[in-house]
Amino acid sequence: MAASVAKLLIAGVIGAVAGAAVVAAATPEFNTRGNRFRPLSYAELNPEQRAYADREIAAGRKPETGPFNIYLRSPEMAELSRPLSDYLRFKAPAPRKLKEIAIMLTARYWGGQYVWYSHRQQALDAGLSPAFISALAAGERPANMSPDEATTYDFVTQLLTTRQVSDSNFKAMAALVGERGVVELVALMGQYTGLTMLFVVDRYPVPTGAPDEVNRPM
């Protein structure tokens, strides 16, 4: 009798250990980052948050980067916004360089340090010069711009700072990218206005040692 009880206890312990191992194996590496929006652990996610997190991780996105932790507060919104954001960033036909000018200027306008940090290298890779980016950081008009850079800079800057666009800037931008391009560029600015504001509200941390170029709004 005692031997049978001992066997049952041992089996129970083995089962518990195995069960714990299965749970541990099923839990992905999950190190979210945030500030006012407290970093969430995988264990405390509700079913909707967990489903969103699982899909994002399966797509190769890392919980410790970008708006992952912020978006966990509204996975439904995040799911709806992802296709539009991906289209505007990667599929809309306007040149990548012009998109990065719009993103960087929007981040600079809001003092969005994280968006600025995360897009700085992308802007360089898209063909913008270090001098161009340094001028944007200082709130200055870049020198020696190419015609397409100047047209985009003037259009985006006027829209951000005056909330209007002159006929001449509209016509120049439409001549450069077409009316479709104007619509999509403004929509991209809207996407990054919302994203940058979320990072600003969170006071989302940039990595230690990141350039402290944009920590105040224009």
C-alpha positions in Angstrom: 0.0 0.0 0.0 2.7 2.4 1.0 4.7 1.5 -2.1 1.6 2.3 -4.3 1.1 5.7 -2.6 4.8 6.5 -3.1 4.5 5.6 -6.8 1.5 7.9 -7.1 3.3 10.8 -5.4 6.4 10.3 -7.6 4.1 10.2 -10.7 2.4 13.3 -9.6 5.7 15.2 -9.1 6.9 14.0 -12.5 3.7 15.2 -14.1 3.8 18.6 -12.4 7.5 19.1 -13.5 6.6 18.0 -17.0 3.6 20.3 -17.1 5.7 23.2 -15.9 8.3 22.5 -18.6 5.6 22.5 -21.3 4.2 25.8 -20.1 7.7 27.3 -20.0 8.4 26.0 -23.5 5.2 27.5 -24.7 5.8 30.9 -23.3 7.8 33.0 -25.7 10.6 35.3 -24.8 8.7 38.4 -23.8 10.5 41.5 -22.6 8.3 44.5 -23.3 9.5 48.1 -22.7 7.6 51.1 -21.6 7.3 53.8 -19.0 3.9 55.2 -18.2 2.4 52.2 -19.9 3.8 49.6 -17.6 5.7 46.8 -19.4 3.4 43.7 -19.4 4.5 40.2 -18.9 3.2 37.4 -21.2 1.5 35.7 -18.2 -0.7 38.7 -17.4 -2.0 39.2 -21.0 -5.7 38.6 -21.5 -6.8 36.4 -24.4 -7.1 39.2 -27.0 -3.7 40.6 -26.0 -2.1 37.2 -26.1 -3.5 36.4 -29.5 -2.1 39.7 -30.8 1.3 39.1 -29.2 1.5 35.6 -30.6 0.8 36.9 -34.1 3.3 39.7 -33.9 6.0 37.4 -32.6 5.3 34.8 -35.3 5.7 37.6 -37.8 9.2 38.3 -36.4 8.4 41.4 -34.4 10.2 41.8 -31.0 8.2 42.7 -27.8 11.1 44.8 -26.6 11.0 47.2 -29.5 8.7 49.9 -30.9 5.1 50.3 -29.9 4.5 46.6 -29.0 3.8 47.3 -25.3 1.7 50.3 -26.1 -0.4 48.4 -28.7 -1.1 45.7 -26.2 -3.5 48.2 -24.6 -5.7 48.0 -27.7 -4.8 45.0 -29.8 -7.9 45.6 -31.9 -6.7 49.1 -32.9 -3.2 47.7 -33.6 -4.6 45.0 -35.8 -6.6 47.5 -37.9 -3.8 50.0 -38.2 -1.1 47.5 -39.2 -2.2 47.0 -42.9 -2.5 50.8 -43.5 0.9 51.5 -41.9 2.6 48.8 -43.9 1.0 50.0 -47.1 2.0 53.6 -46.6 5.5 52.8 -45.5 6.4 50.0 -47.9 4.0 49.7 -50.8 2.8 53.3 -51.6 4.8 54.3 -54.7 6.4 57.5 -53.5 10.2 57.3 -53.2 11.3 56.0 -49.8 13.5 59.1 -49.3 10.5 61.4 -49.5 8.6 59.2 -47.0 11.5 59.4 -44.6 11.6 63.2 -44.8 7.9 63.2 -43.9 8.4 60.8 -41.0 11.5 62.6 -39.6 9.9 66.0 -39.9 6.7 64.8 -38.1 8.9 63.2 -35.3 10.9 66.4 -35.0 7.7 68.6 -34.8 6.4 66.6 -31.9 9.8 66.1 -30.2 9.3 62.4 -30.7 12.7 61.1 -29.7 12.0 57.4 -30.2 10.5 57.7 -33.7 13.4 60.0 -34.6 15.9 57.5 -33.2 14.3 54.5 -34.8 14.1 56.2 -38.3 17.4 58.0 -38.3 19.4 55.1 -39.9 16.5 54.3 -42.2 16.6 57.9 -43.4 20.3 57.6 -44.1 19.8 54.3 -45.9 17.1 56.0 -48.0 19.6 58.5 -49.3 19.3 61.5 -47.0 22.7 62.9 -46.0 23.9 63.2 -42.4 24.0 67.0 -42.9 20.4 67.0 -43.9 19.3 65.1 -40.8 21.5 67.3 -38.5 19.7 70.4 -39.9 16.3 68.8 -39.3 17.3 68.0 -35.7 18.4 71.6 -35.2 15.1 72.9 -36.6 16.9 74.5 -39.6 16.3 74.3 -43.3 18.9 71.9 -44.8 21.3 73.4 -47.2 22.1 71.9 -50.7 18.9 70.0 -51.0 18.0 68.3 -54.3 14.8 69.6 -55.9 12.7 66.6 -54.7 14.0 67.0 -51.2 13.3 70.7 -51.2 9.7 70.2 -52.5 8.9 67.6 -49.9 10.6 69.6 -47.1 8.6 72.8 -48.0 5.3 70.9 -48.3 5.6 68.9 -45.0 7.1 71.8 -43.0 4.3 74.2 -44.0 1.6 71.7 -43.3 3.0 70.9 -39.8 3.8 74.4 -38.8 0.9 76.4 -40.3 -1.7 73.6 -40.7 -2.2 74.9 -44.3 -0.5 74.4 -47.6 0.0 77.1 -50.2 -1.1 76.6 -53.8 2.5 76.7 -54.9 3.6 74.0 -52.5 0.6 71.8 -53.4 1.3 72.1 -57.1 5.0 71.4 -56.7 4.3 68.3 -54.5 1.6 67.0 -56.9 3.9 67.5 -59.9 6.5 65.5 -58.0 4.5 62.5 -56.8 1.0 63.0 -58.3 -2.2 63.6 -56.4 -2.2 60.1 -55.2 1.2 60.6 -53.8 0.1 63.8 -52.0 -2.8 61.9 -50.4 -0.6 59.0 -49.3 2.2 61.3 -48.0 -0.3 63.2 -45.8 -1.8 60.0 -44.6 1.7 58.8 -43.7 2.2 62.0 -41.7 -1.1 61.2 -39.9 0.0 57.7 -39.1 3.3 59.0 -37.6 1.6 61.8 -35.8 -0.5 59.3 -33.9 2.4 56.9 -33.3 4.7 59.7 -32.1 2.1 61.1 -29.8 1.7 57.7 -28.2 5.4 57.5 -27.6 5.4 61.0 -26.2 2.5 60.2 -23.8 4.3 57.1 -22.6 7.6 58.9 -22.3 8.9 55.8 -24.1 12.6 55.3 -23.3 15.3 55.3 -26.0 18.3 53.0 -25.7 21.1 54.2 -23.4 23.6 56.2 -25.5 21.1 57.1 -28.3 21.7 60.6 -29.7 19.8 63.2 -27.6 18.9 65.2 -30.7 15.1 65.6 -30.5 13.8 65.8 -27.0 11.6 68.9 -27.3 8.8 69.8 -29.8 9.4 72.5 -32.4 
